Amino acid sequence: MSTTETAIASAEAHSAHNYHPLPVVVASAEGAWVTDVEGRRYLDMLAAYSALNFGHGNRRLIEAAKAQLERVTLTSRAFHHDRFAEFCTELAELCGMEMVLPMNTGAEAVETAVKTARKWGYRVKGVPDGMAKIIVASDNFHGRTTTIISFSTDHEARADFGPYTPGFEIVPYGDLTALRAAMTENTVAVLMEPIQGEAGVLVPPPGYLPGVRELTRERNVLFIADEIQSGLGRTGKTFACEHEGVVPDMYLLGKALGGGIVPVSAVVSSAAVLGVYRPGEHGSTFGGNPLACAVALEVIAMLRTGEYQQRAAELGDHLHRELGLLTGGGSVEAVRGRGLWAGVDIAPALGTGREISERLMRRRVLVKDTHGSTIRIAPPLVISKEDLDWGLDQLRAELGA
């Protein structure tokens, strides 16, 4: 067997089959390119679902991590460390908020948001104990913990994991009438992705997010924006909510915040909301650790330049123009997205999303499928226009073939 086949066979034998990766084994990476164990190079057009917004091996981020590795990497929150206050201050300012609660993974940020909204509902809004309700959207993806899959409409993520956590109301994404009808005196929050990633990069209809903001403000309900995939430059703005001029009550951040080096997530909100916590009520041993803060601080500094948001906007316009030219010819049924983020619905007659992804892999382009014949395109924001065009050429060639 080849080195690739041996590695895949070993993984299949000794790891749980909770993922179905493409049959490529990455050994090294730089920028928008990865190299496998056989020495073959591939263009990464997925960027680890936006965790690698700044590319593989970004030198600024690597140097920030190396410098911190030499000093201190973990204290736990039992003590203060010298990067924590700076991280919380800088991230709060980037978000236009007041307080930060750092965690590690995106799912932890969502779980933290759920707990925060409930506690705020009981302590501040006056909802009777145990009666808090959170409204979410159908086809959402917020993670895979027991609580989160309790309000998922994805059968694969949900089946066989019950009993499920109560307290959630699911409404159709993009439907303000349904959202208004679902609200009661016990509603404490509306939790939504400003663009639904896993569902196929679904952009809500114009006016929807402002409508959600208006409704939640009217009813004294928290608007929680899950920007774990959409945030930090991906859509051409720092936050996807900015495209609609919306500021939520709470941002959920992750993925790109760790620079592709360490898992870093955060809940960012006002003092009135995050101020409900008291010592011992919530925490994480690794949340807000020195190494995570050092890397995230460099990410924040990079975003403050506006360079990456501008690249995503300009290259994103180019990406969507080129993808749009593929529609109407029988091979691509629809294209959605914003910035350097697109969901492409391939005509089912050409193959499933998985099959298209495998065929593109053989052309040295890495994308990932979702929901039938849809593929997702989300290259690192540092990709060059030439490399982006080369990747699009491979897609055209495959669809033509």
Secondary structure by P-SEA (a helix, b strand, c coil): ccaaaaaaaaaaacccccccccccccccccccccccccccccccccccccccccccccaaaaaaaaaaaaccccccccccccaaaaaaaaaaaaacccbbbbbccaaaaaaaaaaaaaaaaaccccccccbbbbbbbccccccccaaaaaaccccccccccccccccccccccccaaaaaaaccccccbbbbccccccccccccccaaaaaaaaaaaaacbbbbbccccccccccccccccccccccccbbbbccccccccbbbbbbbbccccccccccccccccccccaaaaaaaaaaaaaaaaaaaaaaaaaaaaaaaaaaaaaccccccccccccccbbbbbcccccccaaaaaaaaaaacbbbbbccccbbbbbccccccaaaaaaaaaaaaaaaac
